[in-house]
Amino acid sequence: MKVSVVMGIYNCEKTLKESIDSLLNQSYEFFEIILCEDGSKDNTLQIAKEYVRNYPKKIRLIQNETNKGLAYSLNRCIAISKGEYIARMDADDISHKDRFEKQMSYLESHPECALVGSQAFLFNDNGIWGIRKTKSDPFKKDFLFGSQFIHPTIIIKKAILNQIGNYAVSKATLRAEDYDLFMRLYAAGYEGHNMQDILLNYREDGTTFKKRAFKYRLDEAKVRYDGFKKMKLLPLGLLYVLKPLIVGLIPQKVLMLFRHESLESNQFDETNHPTV
């Protein structure tokens, strides 16, 4: 088994099927899917069980007794994974058909690379409305401005992930477990690469912005401080520690408007969407 796809699932009955189907439709074959159900109150668990019945050799399901959060759920998936690589996927996103094929080809031809991500289309219930772009080869200093990888696009070497302690489970990292992970990865001397291919449709709508309450901005500031300290980006990094707090003072409607205008400026040809 080459790749283990890890996915925390929680109250995602409306999107889970499309997400899992996009994985089952991959052109790359050598992977397993591990779902961790995190105390959902809708039909998420029933949907997951149905997929396990239909694909017993491909999909495994574990459950948390109570809601524990994404980092805890992902660590449980990683602990029982069989793959040499760990791939991320969220239950409301869609992987393009050639995602794993392209990413694994890159990783196996670049052994010095610890993880690989990609670019992503942004979409909501009305369809694709923008593109999220990331730098091809981020440096430590780039993390001053924010996370340099789109979390559900990444594939990372399991041995390296284990070496840095997997995901940190804490109040501070509740909404920034990926940012924290990537900074710890770079602090340990590893680096990653973002393919310039668009390999995922990333759901971003009004609900996404509602998740970013001010209390989570305070937690992100702590994650930033700890990460910048580990990467030896202080004292310069102190200026950037305040960024989430300043952004958090902006009304969400205004923030969403600016966000959409910025991302919609990345034009794309609708006739050339990759197959999903």
C-alpha atoms as one frame of an Amber mdcrd trajectory, in Angstrom:
protein
   0.000   0.000   0.000   1.524   3.297  -1.096  -0.930   5.928   0.115  -3.360
   6.200   3.020  -5.989   8.914   2.616  -7.039  10.259   6.024 -10.331  12.080
   6.471 -12.135  13.324   9.550 -15.886  13.357   8.930 -18.393  15.398  10.933
 -21.951  16.464  10.020 -21.168  16.220   6.315 -24.089  14.159   4.988 -24.678
  16.582   2.102 -21.131  16.472   0.716 -19.540  13.199   1.844 -20.668  11.037
  -1.072 -19.284  13.363  -3.729 -16.013  13.643  -1.824 -15.507   9.895  -1.425
 -16.600   9.241  -5.020 -13.894  11.619  -6.236 -11.338   9.442  -4.439 -12.743
   6.181  -5.742 -12.547   7.655  -9.252  -8.789   8.305  -9.054  -6.598   7.133
 -11.935  -4.028   6.070  -9.290  -4.940   2.744  -7.657  -2.567   2.094  -4.759
  -4.320   3.756  -1.851  -6.695   3.133   1.025  -9.228   5.504   2.576  -9.513
   5.825   6.359 -12.520   7.716   7.727 -12.780   8.875  11.333 -16.351   9.735
  12.299 -16.261  12.491  14.900 -19.615  12.382  16.671 -21.910  13.580  13.893
 -25.555  14.367  14.601 -26.789  13.807  11.034 -26.569  10.798   8.692 -22.808
  11.012   8.157 -22.112   7.750  10.006 -24.749   5.821   8.058 -23.347   7.049
   4.747 -19.813   6.093   5.774 -20.915   2.609   6.843 -22.594   2.098   3.476
 -19.347   2.892   1.658 -17.422   0.486   3.882 -19.934  -2.263   3.033 -19.602
  -1.542  -0.672 -15.812  -1.115  -0.673 -14.509  -3.263   2.227 -11.028  -3.617
   0.740 -10.651   0.091   0.043 -12.317   1.960   2.908 -11.956   1.645   6.676
 -14.024   3.434   9.305 -13.236   4.293  12.923 -15.320   6.344  15.372 -14.678
   8.805  18.164 -16.937   8.370  21.187 -17.446  12.145  21.300 -16.484  15.071
  19.080 -12.718  15.471  19.363 -11.807  17.746  16.470  -9.922  17.282  13.226
  -6.359  16.927  14.533  -7.325  14.166  16.979  -9.300  12.352  14.268  -6.475
  12.555  11.736  -3.972  11.216  14.262  -6.224   8.204  14.866  -6.342   7.569
  11.116  -2.571   7.906  10.790  -2.020   5.472  13.678  -3.737   2.609  11.807
  -2.654   3.590   8.295  -0.743   1.138   6.111   0.589   3.552   3.497   4.081
   4.905   3.038   2.498   8.276   2.332  -0.396  10.110   3.999  -2.811  12.027
   1.777  -5.279  14.569   3.114  -8.831  15.069   1.997 -11.799  16.905   3.492
 -15.357  15.640   3.401 -16.663  18.655   1.485 -13.959  18.924  -1.193 -13.493
  17.147  -4.530 -10.231  15.620  -5.770  -9.593  15.699  -9.504  -9.217  12.319
 -11.173  -5.467  12.641 -11.781  -4.588  14.186  -8.416  -2.843  11.214  -6.789
  -1.213  10.096 -10.021   0.451  13.463 -10.543   1.417  14.010  -6.923   2.883
  10.546  -6.425   4.833  10.846  -9.652   6.369  14.065  -8.350   7.155  12.686
  -4.884   8.784   9.537  -6.178  10.942  11.494  -8.606  11.914  14.066  -5.932
  12.945  12.058  -2.853  14.203  15.222  -1.142  10.643  16.546  -0.955   8.753
  15.851   2.295   5.304  16.774   1.037   3.557  17.989  -2.073   0.440  20.110
  -2.431  -1.330  21.706  -5.381  -3.451  24.629  -6.483  -7.225  24.506  -6.065
 -10.428  25.809  -7.559 -12.707  27.526  -5.045 -16.350  26.510  -5.260 -19.684
  26.664  -3.460 -23.205  25.444  -4.181 -23.322  27.725  -7.227 -20.160  26.302
  -8.785 -16.526  27.368  -9.219 -15.933  31.048  -8.468 -12.157  31.439  -8.089
  -8.713  29.901  -7.707  -6.522  29.590  -4.624  -2.881  29.769  -5.608   0.174
  28.825  -3.581   3.887  29.429  -4.069   5.734  26.609  -5.813   8.577  26.255
  -3.310   7.891  28.120  -0.063  10.691  29.274   2.241  10.480  29.643   6.005
   9.929  33.394   5.767   6.860  32.858   3.580   5.031  31.429   6.612   5.025
  34.911   8.122   2.183  35.695   5.738   0.170  32.525   6.362   0.061  28.803
   5.678   1.852  27.953   2.448  -0.035  24.758   1.608  -3.713  24.035   1.006
  -4.283  21.363   3.615  -6.643  18.978   1.742  -4.315  18.951  -1.288  -1.237
  17.566   0.453   0.477  14.188   0.386   3.267  13.781   2.954   5.766  11.050
   3.786   4.408   9.146   6.768   7.831   8.596   8.361   8.469  12.345   8.445
   4.980  13.049   9.730   5.549  10.569  12.566   8.963  12.073  13.277   7.561
  15.535  13.951   4.775  14.175  16.143   1.854  14.149  13.675  -0.855  16.764
  14.323  -0.785  18.779  17.541  -3.997  18.363  19.517  -4.649  21.500  21.557
  -7.093  24.367  21.931  -4.730  26.709  20.069  -4.437  24.469  17.018  -8.150
  23.655  16.793  -8.567  25.774  13.636  -4.902  25.939  12.641  -3.656  22.361
  12.882  -2.328  22.500   9.331  -0.462  25.812   9.745   1.133  24.477  12.930
   2.109  21.207  11.229   3.746  22.869   8.249   5.758  25.256  10.412   6.993
  22.374  12.586   7.923  20.520   9.412  10.042  23.424   8.169  11.511  24.009
  11.644  12.726  20.381  11.555  14.607  21.088   8.324  12.160  19.635   5.800
  10.598  21.396   2.830   7.637  20.913   0.545   6.528  21.732  -2.979   3.267
  22.971  -4.461   2.529  21.646  -7.923   1.084  24.351 -10.125  -1.617  21.995
 -11.385  -5.131  22.537 -10.054  -5.926  19.148  -8.505  -8.730  19.866  -6.055
 -11.995  21.755  -5.765 -11.928  23.474  -2.362 -15.286  24.417  -0.849 -15.304
  27.978   0.396 -18.536  29.862   1.070 -20.246  31.859   3.800 -19.980  28.962
   6.229 -16.206  28.978   5.855 -16.003  32.549   7.062 -18.362  31.949   9.974
 -15.852  29.417  11.280 -13.277  32.158  11.733 -14.563  33.616  15.008 -12.353
  36.098  16.830 -11.469  33.577  19.553  -9.889  31.423  16.845  -7.910  34.458
  15.700  -6.387  34.625  19.174  -5.478  30.952  18.934  -3.907  31.501  15.502
  -1.788  34.310  16.936  -0.417  31.837  19.487   0.226  29.241  16.763   2.044
  31.901  14.754   4.212  32.931  17.702   5.158  29.341  18.545   5.820  28.478
  14.902   7.879  31.590  14.199   9.926  30.902  17.331  10.669  27.330  16.225
  11.675  28.571  12.757  13.832  31.350  14.280  11.791  34.098  12.635  11.611
  36.273  15.739  11.726  39.153  16.541  10.660  40.161  13.009   7.808  37.688
  13.186   6.213  39.557  16.095   4.727  42.007  13.598   3.004  39.156  11.771
   1.733  37.508  14.950  -0.820  40.340  15.155  -2.173  39.802  11.640  -5.072
  37.439  12.531  -6.137  39.779  15.339  -6.275  42.772  13.014  -8.118  40.813
  10.330 -10.489  39.516  13.001 -11.666  43.057  13.730 -12.921  43.483  10.167
 -16.659  42.664   9.792 -17.086  39.221   8.198 -19.264  40.557   5.372 -16.575
  43.068   4.416 -13.848  40.435   4.729 -15.782  38.013   2.522 -16.354  40.724
  -0.090 -12.658  41.566  -0.296 -11.765  37.874  -0.327 -14.093  37.111  -3.231
 -12.960  40.140  -5.233  -9.320  39.170  -4.766  -9.784  35.532  -5.736 -12.157
  36.224  -8.602  -9.422  38.345 -10.167  -7.616  35.067 -10.894  -9.288  34.391
 -14.213  -9.553  30.900 -15.639 -10.910  29.299 -18.774 -14.119  27.442 -17.909
 -13.724  25.246 -20.991 -10.476  23.796 -19.638 -11.454  22.489 -16.213  -9.570
  19.308 -15.299 -11.671  16.149 -15.064 -13.001  15.548 -11.555
